[in-house]
Amino acid sequence: MNFPTRAGVILAAIVLTLSVAVATSESTDDPKLASHPFYTDDERNNIAVFHDVSPAVVFVTNTQVRRQLFSLNVMEIPQGSGTGFVWDEEGLIVTNFHVVSGANKVTITLQSGNEYDATIVGVAPEKDLAVLRIDAPEEELKPIPLGDSSTLVVGRKVLAIGNPFALDTSLTVGVISALGREIKSPDNRTIKDVIQTDAAINPGNSGGPLLNSMGELVGINAAIYSPSGASAGIGFAIPVNTIKKIMPQLIEHGRLYRPVLGVTLLSDGWAKRFRTRGAAVMSVQKGRAAARAGLIGVREDRRGNIHLGDIIIGVNDAPVTNEDTLLSLLEQHEPGDTVKVTTIRDDRVQNYNIKLEAPE
C-alpha cells in the first residue's frame, strides 16, 4: 500500500535534481551548451555568433596631450573610447575616424585584456573610417569573415558587438530597418548607401562590427539618431563593401585615393553668397587636366569686380549641386578615366572631356 507513495517521492526527487541541473546549465556561459534543448534556434545562433566573433572586437582608447594652465606641465588625458575590430592577422584594426580623431596616442585592448599601442595607418574622414596597426601575436588576432552588404534586405537579422558606455564586449540584436540611407561624416561629407538598424547602438559602440546571422561582417557601426544621445532604435552602419573598396587605398596611401580634376573650389558658404548651384571653380591648377581642357576660375576685372568662372553642374550627365556631390561622383572613377564635365559660365553651358589625374 505504501509503494505508490515511495515511488512518488523518488519521482519528485528525480524531477528536483533535473531542475537544479537545468538551472545550473542555464546560468553558465559555456557556449557548448548552446545546443541545450531549452534554447530556441535563434538563441543558439546569437550565442554562436557572439562566441565566434567577440574575440575579434577590441576596445579603442583615445588619449590626447594637454598642458596645464598654470604649471604648464604636459599631461596625457583620456579623451574618449570606442570600439574596433581585427581586420587581418597582420595586426590591422578598423574603427571609425571620429573615435581616434585628434589622438596623440591610441591604445587597443584585446579581449584577452592585453593592451597595445597602435599606429595610425590611414584615415578617411569623409567615410568616417580609420585603419590602425598593432604589434600583437598572431594567435591573439582573429579576423572577422567578410560578408557582402549588397545582398542585405530589410528585415534580415543583424547583431552588433561593441563597448557601449565603456561596457566592453556587449551584444545587441535587431534587424535591418532600411538601406540606402545617408549620414554626414566628421568633415561634413555625405556617406551614402548606409545601413539603418534597430540593433541598439550607444556611445562607445562606434567602430564596432555589424554582423549577419552567419557571423560575417556586413558593416561598421558609425552613428545613432537620438535626441537624448542614447539608443532610440535608429542606428547607422557603413556597409562592408565600402570598407573593402577603400581599405587598399588607406593601407597604401594613408588616405582616400580620389582622382582629381585639378581645380580648387569655392566653399559652399561662398557659393551660397554668390547664389550659385553647383561646384564653383575658384582656381585652376596650372598644367593639370582642367587647365588643359580650358576651365577657368574666379577672376577680377580692372574695376575690382569679381566674376565667376566655370561652375560645374554635371559629371557624365549626373547632376552636381555642390562640392560634396562632385567629390562623390569623382570617387566612382579611377585616375586615367575620361569623364564629361558640364559647366555653366556666363550663362552658357559648356561640356569638357577631361582625363582624371592621380592626386599629388
Secondary structure by P-SEA (a helix, b strand, c coil): caaaaaaaaaaaaaaaaaaaaaaaaaacccccccccccccaaaaaaaaaaaaccccbbbbbbbbbbbbccccbbbbbbcccbbbbbccccbbbbbbccccccccbbbbbccccbbbbbbbccccccccbbbbbbbcccccccccbbbbcccccccbbbbbbcccccccbbbbbbcccccbbbbbccccccccbbbbbccccccccccbbbbccccccccccccccccccccccbbbbccaaaaaacaaaaaacccccccccccccccaaaaaaaccccbbbcccccccccccccccccccccccbbbbccccccccccccccaaaaaaaaaaccccbbbbbbbbcccbbbbbbbbbbccc
